[in-house]
């Protein structure tokens, strides 16, 4: 079969539970997680740091080489709270708790997969930083975080 477009809403995202390493909690999307979807937008970012390698022999034409590559993944959507208990959605709660951790404790696993993929893309070490949340008079409250990869990525089978 040839490659086809896929729905952004069907991409899956999960955070590793820092209290139970190896346990993954999925963010609620259209098909991922359970119950009403919270995440409705994601943006994968790429950052590069390049070294200037221009020399006199370059004849006035700039030369560079990529020396460092960085990846981020921003998640945005709605803040989900259980109206009976006041508990925040489990994945959002983990992300908020993780964002408050510092130093080596600020690193935790994150993974994501597009529909039809048989493996997760795994960022074994990632940091979480919360984004803006809020809303207006006739809005649902929003929620956002940015995940930044630290070190290399790997893969794991989707079970």
Order of alpha helices (4+ residues) and beta strands (2+ residues): beta-beta-beta-beta-alpha-beta-beta-beta-beta
